[in-house]
Amino acid sequence: MRRTSLSIAAGLTAVLLVSATPAQAAVSAKDLPKKGDIVKTFPELADAEFTTFTTKQVTLPGATCGTTRTEKVKGLASIRGMAATGQPFVQSSVTQAKSAAKVKAYFKAYKGLTKKCGSYTDPTSGATITTTLAKAPKLGRASLVLKQETALAGVTSYSTSVFISNGKRMAAVVALDDAAIAGSSINKLAKVAAKKMK
């Protein structure tokens, strides 16, 4: 998966239910796992460079495979760690959407990738990308796990994205590496992300 699409996935989080929820303040770094939380589950990032950022846009899957679109949100905060070699790469984000219905739509868009873009050729890089749903941990109101494999010039990279819902908030944890992502590791970090996002 290209890093741009990885960042996009990490910027997205999800809520499946549309019932009324208590008001939630603007998102910030306090709603994210800390560097220590990430290193605890991904020790190979102990010496990685970590950055945090905030924005008011979330990036979502586009109308065609391999494309994206952006949508305004009330806020998005993110932390990412990247090894000096570029992999592994781990990012955790939390988004404050305008409504729970919006987050439900985001969930639907990502889930839809496995149907319309289960396997396709990336229009920019020419890489073959496959996307599948995996068993999701029971976190938040709803959770979703997407796995992707990207094959280019005989090299395959792997990514796993865990999306979690809580009212108008959406959490996402994304990991990219040159080997399959351990479900136990990303699920542990997703559990921390779900707790922090409330």
Residue pairs with C-beta under 8 A, 6 or more apart in sequence:
1 9
1 129
1 148
1 150
1 157
1 159
1 176
2 122
2 124
2 125
2 127
2 150
3 89
3 176
4 68
5 66
5 68
6 89
6 91
6 159
6 174
6 176
7 59
7 80
7 91
8 59
8 60
8 61
8 68
9 110
9 146
9 159
9 161
9 172
9 174
10 78
10 80
10 91
10 92
10 93
10 161
10 172
10 173
10 174
11 55
11 57
11 58
11 59
11 76
11 78
11 93
11 95
11 172
12 58
12 59
12 60
12 93
12 95
12 106
12 110
12 163
12 170
12 172
13 93
13 94
13 95
13 103
13 106
13 163
13 164
13 165
13 169
13 170
13 171
13 172
13 197
14 103
14 104
14 106
14 107
14 110
14 142
14 143
14 144
14 163
14 164
14 165
14 170
14 172
15 97
15 100
15 103
15 104
15 107
15 140
15 141
15 142
15 165
15 166
15 167
15 168
15 169
15 170
16 103
16 104
16 107
16 141
16 142
16 165
17 100
17 104
17 141
17 142
17 165
18 99
18 100
18 101
18 104
19 100
21 100
21 166
21 167
21 168
22 167
24 96
24 167
24 168
24 169
26 74
26 75
26 96
27 54
27 74
27 75
27 76
27 77
27 94
27 95
27 96
27 169
27 197
28 54
28 75
28 77
29 52
29 54
29 77
29 79
30 196
31 77
31 94
31 169
31 196
31 197
32 52
32 77
32 78
32 79
32 92
32 93
32 94
32 193
32 196
33 79
33 92
33 173
33 189
33 192
33 193
33 196
34 79
35 50
35 79
35 81
37 189
37 192
38 45
38 50
38 79
38 81
38 90
38 92
38 189
39 45
39 46
39 48
39 81
40 188
41 185
41 186
41 188
41 189
41 192
42 81
42 88
42 90
42 175
42 185
42 189
44 83
44 88
45 81
45 82
45 83
45 88
45 90
47 83
47 84
48 81
48 82
48 83
48 84
49 81
49 82
49 84
50 79
50 80
50 81
51 79
51 80
52 77
52 78
52 79
52 80
53 77
53 78
54 75
54 76
54 77
54 78
55 75
55 76
55 78
56 72
56 73
56 74
56 75
56 76
57 70
57 71
57 72
57 73
57 76
58 70
58 71
58 73
58 76
58 95
58 97
58 106
58 170
59 68
59 69
59 70
60 68
60 69
60 70
60 71
60 106
60 109
60 110
61 67
61 68
61 69
61 109
61 110
61 112
61 113
61 117
62 68
62 69
63 69
64 123
65 116
65 117
65 120
65 123
65 129
66 117
66 120
66 121
66 122
66 123
66 124
66 129
67 123
71 102
72 98
73 95
73 96
73 97
73 98
73 102
74 96
74 97
74 98
74 168
75 95
75 96
76 93
76 94
76 95
76 96
77 93
77 94
78 91
78 92
78 93
78 94
79 91
79 92
79 93
80 89
80 90
80 91
80 92
81 89
81 90
81 91
82 88
82 89
82 90
83 89
87 157
87 176
87 177
87 178
88 175
88 176
88 177
89 175
89 176
89 177
90 173
90 174
90 175
90 176
90 189
91 172
91 173
91 174
92 171
92 172
92 173
92 174
92 189
92 193
93 171
93 172
94 169
94 170
94 171
94 172
94 193
94 196
94 197
95 103
95 169
95 170
95 171
95 172
96 168
96 169
97 103
97 106
97 168
97 169
97 170
98 168
99 168
100 167
100 168
102 168
103 165
103 168
103 169
103 170
106 170
107 142
107 144
107 163
107 165
110 144
110 146
110 161
110 163
111 133
111 144
113 131
113 146
114 131
114 132
114 133
114 146
117 129
117 131
118 130
118 131
118 132
119 128
119 129
119 130
119 131
120 128
120 129
121 127
121 128
121 129
122 128
122 129
122 150
125 152
126 152
127 150
127 151
127 152
128 150
128 151
128 152
129 148
129 149
129 150
129 151
130 148
130 149
131 146
131 147
131 148
132 146
132 147
132 148
133 144
133 145
133 146
133 147
134 145
134 146
134 147
134 160
134 183
135 145
136 143
136 144
136 145
136 162
137 143
137 145
137 162
137 187
137 190
137 191
139 162
139 164
139 190
139 191
139 194
140 164
140 165
140 166
140 171
140 194
140 197
141 165
141 166
141 167
142 164
142 165
143 162
143 163
143 164
143 165
143 190
143 194
144 162
144 163
145 160
145 161
145 162
145 163
146 160
146 161
146 163
147 158
147 159
147 160
147 161
147 181
148 158
148 159
148 160
148 161
149 156
149 157
149 158
150 156
150 157
150 158
150 159
155 178
156 178
157 176
157 177
157 178
158 176
158 177
158 178
158 179
158 180
158 181
159 174
159 175
159 176
159 177
159 181
160 174
160 175
160 181
160 183
160 186
161 172
161 173
161 174
162 172
162 173
162 174
162 186
162 187
162 190
162 193
163 170
163 171
163 172
164 170
164 171
164 172
164 190
164 193
164 194
164 197
165 171
166 194
166 197
166 198
169 197
169 198
171 190
171 193
171 194
171 196
171 197
172 193
173 186
173 189
173 190
173 193
175 181
175 185
175 186
175 189
